[in-house]
């Protein structure tokens, strides 16, 4: 299944993501289970927009491939 991450707050830099090599740190760190492996690319992706902007996916990513766009009013 391929996901369309347009307008999702969690952005994954596919060049930096090493999920295709077995890394699942961001997926395991997310308390809402909104991240998954995109089977078409083997990379991490946000599967649905339910982010709480808690940031463990971004903070724990070993390659800094994850960026969470926090809305202006929540900063």
Helices and strands as residue ranges (DSSP letters): E 10-12, G 19-21, H 25-29, E 35-37, E 44-46, H 56-60, E 66-68, G 72-74
